[in-house]
Amino acid sequence: MRILLPRLLRSLASACTLVLLLSGCQSSGVGGLLESDARPDISGPAASAIAGDMVSRLAEQIGPGKATIVLKPDGSPFGQALEAALKGWGYAVVTDQKTDQGTTVIPLAYVVVPFEGQVLARLSTDTVELGRAYAITANGAAPASALSLLKRG
């Protein structure tokens, strides 16, 4: 029994370590980005307000109109508003077509979800991730939190 217990503990510790290391390798979506997803019941004015604010903050991080954005919209009002906001800031937006060789492209994914009476919005690229909570109002949406910024690499 004395010999079995340390061997069992070592095996258990090794198995836990292996599981932890492998769980860090998981990613979803293409290129490590999540699939775009937004609620279809967000009103057009609210979607436009959120998209406009988030794109202005994104432009601060990657520069206005300096690249082609690769966007896979989900058909929601937010996806349409985001595409319009990106074009308004001078970005070329491609949704399903190929780009020319040598063109700087930035894959962009978004998530908009309800949370405790507010809406949480997130934009993700390979190098930067932005997030913010919004309160939905009668004529749009207003920021309800500070901007969360994560830079990678």
N, C-alpha and C positions, 0 to 999 in steps of 0.2 A: 504494500500500500504506500509506503514512504517513497519508493522509487517511481511509482505510477503517477503520483500527484504532481511532482515537478515537471515530468514529461508532458502531462496533460496541460498544465499551465503554459508551458513553452509552446505547445501546439496551438492552443487557443490564442495566445498573444501573436503568434506568427500569422494565423488566419485573420485576426482583426487588423493587423498592420497591412496585410495584402488587400483586404477589402477597402480600407481607407485610402490606400494609394490608387487603387483602380477607380474608386468613386470620383477622384479628382480629375480623371481623364474624360469624364462624360461631358458632352455638349449636345445642344439641340440646334437644329437648323443648319444652314449651310454657312461655312466659315465661322462657326461659333456664335452666330447671331440667332436669336429666337425668330420664329415666324411672326409676321405682323398680325396683330389681332386688336380689334377695337369693337366696342359695343355698338350694335346698329341702332340703338334707341337714343343715342346722343343727338340732340337737335343740331341742325345745320349751323345756326349762329354760335352755339357753344363749341362745336367742332372747329369752326373757323377761328374763334378766339384762342382756343388752346393751340391749334396748329400754328397760327401766326406768332404767338409768344414763343413756342418751342423752337420754331425755325429761326427766329431772330437770335435766340441764345445759341443755337447750333452755328449760325453764321459767325458769331463772335469767336467760336472755337476753331472752325476750319476755314474761315475766310469766305466772304460773300461771292458766290458765283464762280468759284475757282475750279470746280470739278463737275463731273457728271455723277448724279446720284442714281444708284440702282435701287429701285423701290418695288416691292411686291405688295401692292395694296390688296386689302381684303374686301373691297366693295362697300365698306362702311362710309358714312358721312365724314368721319375723321380721315380716312384714307384719301378721299377725294379732296378734302380741305388741305391736307398736308401736301399733296401733289401741287395744288394751286399755290400754296404759300411758298413752296420751294421754287417754283417757276417765277413767282413774284420777286424773289430775292436774286434772280438771275441764274439759278442753277438749271442745267439741262437735266431732265429727268427721263430715265428709261425704265420701262416696266417689264417688258418681255423680249425686247430685241437685243441683239448683240451690239457691242460698241467697237469702234475702230481700234486697231492695234496702236498702242502708245497713248491712248486717251486715259487720263487720270479718272478712275472711277471710285466711288465711295458707296459700298453697300450700306443701306439704311433699313432698320427694322423699327417698328413701333409697337407699343402695347398701351392700351387705355382700359383701365378696369375701375369699377366702383369700389369704394372703401369708406365705411363709416360716414355715409352721407356726402362724400366728396368723390371726385374722380382723380385717379392717379394716372399720369401720363409719363411715358418713358420713350426716348429716342436713343437708339444704339447704333454705333458704327464700330469699325474695328479698333479705333483709337480713342473714342470718347463716348460716354454715356451720360445722358441728361435725364433728370426726373423731377417732377413737381406735382403737387396736389392742387386741384382746382375746385372751387365752389361753383356749381352751376347756378346761374341767375336767370331771371326772366328774359333778359336780352343777350345772353351769351354765357361767358364764364370769366371768373376772376381768380388770379393766383391766390391760393390759401396757404402756401408754404414757401420757404426759400427754395431756390434752385439747388438741386443736388447734382454735382458734377464729379464724374469719375474719368480720369485720363489713364489710358493704357500705353505701355511701351514708350 
